[in-house]
Amino acid sequence: MIKVCNLKKSFGDNQVLRGIDYEVNKGDKIVVIGPSGSGKSTFLRCLNLLEIPTSGEIWFDGKLITDKKTDINEVRRHMGMVFQHFNLFNNKTIMENITLAPIHHKIMTKEQANEKALELLKRVGLSDKADAYPSQLSGGQKQRLCIARAMIKKPKILILDDSTSAVDTATEAKIRNSFYTELSDTTVFIIAQRISSVKDADKILVVDDGEIKGIGTHDELMNQNGKYAYMFNLQAEKYRKQ
């Protein structure tokens, strides 16, 4: 589904990505972790060319998207993206925010979109907010709305950049479960901070200093007793003290 070859990204003299190589299979649920400033967000933003790589190649579904001849807007139609900035339509209801794109792009009829939107709002705990407006929502509720909006398209790839940071752990667990039940064929990338978001991933990427320093499941990385185990144990100790 995705192939990344020697991906590098610099901002002036600051080299943020130092040569990332990775291949992703269809349907993989991947969590990306690492310290602040490690290059996690830049890596994911390069996957849809919201950041233009300095060098390297990115292949999506057999197409070289780093080729300037590629219509990236067409590629993005198959991607769902949820970042820390919500980009909601404040003059439209929660229901309209979710259904606007699938109706406009004729992915669904209005009736189909409304039915699916109500189902997704229930999954993210917002079924009572369908007629509300974004200004009436908290930060965590806006995050949940953006996730539902991304999910309704059933994209080939869903990218979430720390998009459940303001959501309680129980709701976060429901959302993660939806990725497996609603989006079984969708490749999902999640930048996560919480331990609970990491343990059930198909693969965990440990990014540090612009490089991938570890790849594996939770158990595999814990057994390696490397950077991931250190970060995991540090967070676990922090939660125990709370």
C-alpha positions as CSV (number, residue, x, y, z in Angstrom):
1,M,0.0,0.0,0.0
2,I,2.8,2.4,0.9
3,K,6.5,2.2,0.3
4,V,8.9,4.9,1.6
5,C,12.4,4.9,0.2
6,N,15.3,7.0,1.8
7,L,12.9,9.7,2.9
8,K,14.7,12.9,4.0
9,K,13.3,16.3,5.1
10,S,15.1,19.4,6.1
11,F,13.9,22.8,7.2
12,G,16.8,25.0,6.3
13,D,19.8,23.6,8.2
14,N,17.6,21.5,10.4
15,Q,17.5,17.9,9.1
16,V,14.3,16.5,10.6
17,L,14.1,13.1,8.7
18,R,17.4,11.4,8.0
19,G,16.5,8.6,5.6
20,I,13.5,6.6,6.4
21,D,12.7,3.3,4.7
22,Y,9.5,1.5,5.4
23,E,6.8,-0.6,3.6
24,V,3.2,-0.8,4.8
25,N,0.6,-3.5,3.9
26,K,-3.0,-2.9,3.2
27,G,-5.0,-2.9,6.4
28,D,-2.1,-2.5,8.8
29,K,-2.8,-0.5,12.0
30,I,0.5,1.3,12.8
31,V,1.3,3.4,15.8
32,V,4.2,5.9,15.6
33,I,5.8,6.9,18.9
34,G,8.9,8.9,19.9
35,P,10.0,11.9,21.9
36,S,8.9,15.4,21.0
37,G,10.8,16.8,18.0
38,S,11.8,13.3,16.8
39,G,10.2,13.8,13.4
40,K,6.9,11.8,13.8
41,S,4.5,14.5,12.6
42,T,6.8,15.4,9.7
43,F,7.0,11.8,8.6
44,L,3.2,11.5,8.5
45,R,2.7,14.8,6.8
46,C,5.2,13.8,4.1
47,L,3.0,10.7,3.4
48,N,0.3,12.9,1.8
49,L,2.8,15.7,0.7
50,L,1.5,18.3,3.2
51,E,5.3,18.5,3.7
52,I,7.3,18.1,0.5
53,P,10.3,15.8,1.1
54,T,13.7,17.1,0.5
55,S,14.6,13.8,-1.2
56,G,13.5,10.2,-1.4
57,E,10.5,8.5,-2.8
58,I,6.9,7.7,-1.6
59,W,4.8,5.2,-3.4
60,F,1.1,4.9,-2.7
61,D,-0.9,2.0,-4.2
62,G,1.7,1.6,-6.9
63,K,1.9,5.3,-7.8
64,L,5.0,7.4,-7.2
65,I,3.4,10.4,-5.4
66,T,6.7,12.3,-5.1
67,D,6.7,12.6,-8.9
68,K,5.7,16.2,-9.7
69,K,3.5,14.8,-12.5
70,T,1.3,13.0,-10.0
71,D,-2.0,14.7,-9.2
72,I,-1.7,14.8,-5.4
73,N,-5.3,16.1,-4.9
74,E,-6.6,12.9,-6.6
75,V,-4.4,10.8,-4.3
76,R,-5.6,12.6,-1.2
77,R,-9.2,11.7,-2.1
78,H,-8.3,8.2,-0.9
79,M,-6.8,9.5,2.3
80,G,-8.3,10.5,5.6
81,M,-6.3,13.0,7.7
82,V,-6.9,14.1,11.3
83,F,-4.4,16.6,12.7
84,Q,-4.4,18.6,15.8
85,H,-5.9,21.6,14.0
86,F,-9.6,20.7,13.5
87,N,-10.5,22.7,10.2
88,L,-14.2,22.4,10.9
89,F,-16.9,24.4,9.2
90,N,-18.2,26.5,12.0
91,N,-21.4,27.5,10.1
92,K,-22.5,23.9,9.6
93,T,-23.9,21.4,12.0
94,I,-22.0,18.4,13.2
95,M,-24.0,16.2,10.9
96,E,-23.3,18.5,7.9
97,N,-19.5,18.6,8.7
98,I,-19.4,14.8,8.5
99,T,-21.7,14.3,5.4
100,L,-20.5,17.2,3.3
101,A,-17.6,15.5,1.5
102,P,-19.2,12.1,0.8
103,I,-22.3,13.8,-0.6
104,H,-20.3,16.3,-2.6
105,H,-18.0,13.7,-4.2
106,K,-21.1,11.4,-4.8
107,I,-19.6,8.6,-2.6
108,M,-23.0,8.3,-0.9
109,T,-26.5,9.6,-1.3
110,K,-27.6,12.1,1.3
111,E,-29.7,9.4,3.0
112,Q,-26.8,6.9,3.1
113,A,-24.4,9.6,4.4
114,N,-26.8,10.7,7.2
115,E,-27.4,7.1,8.2
116,K,-23.7,6.3,8.4
117,A,-22.9,9.6,10.1
118,L,-25.4,8.8,12.9
119,E,-23.8,5.4,13.3
120,L,-20.3,6.9,13.5
121,L,-21.4,9.6,15.9
122,K,-22.7,6.9,18.2
123,R,-19.4,5.1,18.1
124,V,-17.4,8.2,19.1
125,G,-19.9,9.2,21.8
126,L,-21.5,12.2,20.0
127,S,-24.9,10.9,19.0
128,D,-26.6,13.7,20.9
129,K,-24.6,16.4,19.1
130,A,-25.8,15.8,15.5
131,D,-27.6,19.2,15.3
132,A,-25.0,21.1,17.4
133,Y,-22.3,23.4,15.9
134,P,-18.5,23.1,16.4
135,S,-18.4,26.1,18.6
136,Q,-20.6,24.2,21.1
137,L,-18.1,21.3,21.4
138,S,-15.1,20.8,23.7
139,G,-11.7,20.1,22.3
140,G,-12.1,16.4,22.9
141,Q,-15.5,16.4,21.2
142,K,-14.0,18.2,18.2
143,Q,-11.3,15.6,17.9
144,R,-14.0,12.8,17.9
145,L,-16.0,14.7,15.3
146,C,-12.9,14.9,13.0
147,I,-12.3,11.2,13.4
148,A,-15.9,10.4,12.4
149,R,-15.6,12.7,9.5
150,A,-12.5,11.0,8.2
151,M,-13.9,7.5,8.8
152,I,-17.1,8.0,6.8
153,K,-15.2,8.0,3.5
154,K,-13.6,4.6,4.3
155,P,-10.3,5.9,3.0
156,K,-7.5,3.6,1.9
157,I,-5.2,5.4,4.4
158,L,-6.2,7.2,7.6
159,I,-3.6,9.4,9.3
160,L,-4.1,10.6,12.8
161,D,-1.6,12.9,14.4
162,D,-2.1,12.6,18.2
163,S,-5.8,13.0,17.4
164,T,-7.2,11.4,20.6
165,S,-5.1,13.3,23.1
166,A,-8.1,15.1,24.6
167,V,-10.4,12.0,24.6
168,D,-10.9,9.9,27.7
169,T,-9.4,6.4,27.6
170,A,-12.8,4.6,27.4
171,T,-13.9,6.6,24.3
172,E,-10.4,6.2,22.8
173,A,-10.7,2.4,23.2
174,K,-14.1,2.5,21.3
175,I,-12.5,4.6,18.5
176,R,-9.6,2.2,18.2
177,N,-11.9,-0.7,18.0
178,S,-13.8,1.0,15.2
179,F,-10.6,1.1,13.1
180,Y,-10.7,-2.7,13.1
181,T,-14.4,-3.2,12.7
182,E,-15.3,-0.3,10.4
183,L,-12.0,0.1,8.6
184,S,-10.6,-3.4,8.4
185,D,-9.1,-2.7,4.9
186,T,-7.9,0.7,5.7
187,T,-4.2,1.3,6.6
188,V,-4.2,3.4,9.7
189,F,-1.2,5.5,11.0
190,I,-1.6,6.9,14.5
191,I,0.8,9.2,16.4
192,A,0.1,8.4,20.0
193,Q,1.3,9.4,23.4
194,R,-0.7,7.1,25.6
195,I,0.3,3.5,26.4
196,S,-3.2,2.3,25.8
197,S,-3.0,3.5,22.2
198,V,0.1,1.4,21.5
199,K,-0.2,-2.1,22.9
200,D,-2.7,-3.5,20.4
201,A,-1.2,-2.1,17.2
202,D,-0.1,-4.4,14.4
203,K,3.2,-2.6,14.2
204,I,4.8,0.1,16.3
205,L,7.4,2.4,14.8
206,V,9.8,4.0,17.2
207,V,11.1,7.3,15.7
208,D,13.9,9.2,17.2
209,D,16.2,11.9,15.8
210,G,14.6,11.6,12.3
211,E,15.2,7.8,12.0
212,I,13.2,4.6,12.7
213,K,15.0,3.1,15.7
214,G,12.6,0.2,16.2
215,I,9.8,-1.8,14.5
216,G,7.7,-4.5,15.9
217,T,4.7,-5.4,18.1
218,H,4.5,-4.3,21.7
219,D,5.9,-7.7,23.0
220,E,8.7,-7.8,20.4
221,L,9.9,-4.3,21.3
222,M,9.6,-4.9,25.0
223,N,11.8,-8.1,24.6
224,Q,14.4,-6.1,22.8
225,N,14.7,-3.9,25.9
226,G,15.6,-0.9,23.8
227,K,14.3,2.7,23.6
228,Y,10.7,1.5,23.3
229,A,10.9,-0.5,26.5
230,Y,12.5,2.5,28.3
231,M,9.7,4.9,27.1
232,F,6.9,2.4,27.9
233,N,8.2,1.7,31.4
234,L,8.7,5.4,32.0
235,Q,5.1,6.1,31.1
236,A,3.8,3.2,33.1
237,E,5.6,4.4,36.2
238,K,4.1,7.9,35.7
239,Y,0.6,6.5,35.5
240,R,1.1,4.4,38.6
241,K,2.0,7.5,40.5
242,Q,-1.1,9.4,39.4
